[in-house]
Amino acid sequence: MGTALALDAKTYYGTAGSTATVVIDNIENLTLAMTKQEANTSTRGADGWETFKATLKSGNVDFNMMWDTADPAFTAIQEAFMGNFEMAFLILDEEGGQGLDADFTITNFTRNEQLVDVLRVDVSIKLAYVTRAPEWVEGS
């Protein structure tokens, strides 16, 4: 694959409990942040160094999209936020590429009204355990 272009990245949505299959074309910018918590493993034997062991992984996604009530993806995300239910998302670096496949809960749905721009919405989603564990996929 080599260097990936952000414009080739693909994000899909669907029903929680299964892999998302419907592409979201309305995303402008997206950030996939994966981090790990850490446990302190420092001992006297570390010769004065503080040491750590990585523990639980966390996956958070932030993206923005146009406020488009005719867009089925926009409507599904808005309804999931308002109804407090989870959705499946598949966030890939390109079509058929690698990325995170998981169920998420929508934690932020903020409308932005800039005078010289279209209405936009900032969306934040965080991992949710419904019926399947999050998975990093390659070549889906």
Secondary structure, 3 states (H helix, E strand, C coil): CCCCCHHHCEEEEEECCCCCCEECCCEEEEEEEEEEEEEECCCHHHCCCCCEEEEEEEEEEEEEEECCCCCHHHHHHHHHHHHCCCEEEEEECCCCCEEEEEEEEEEEEEEECCCCCCCEEEEEEEECCCCCCCEEEECC
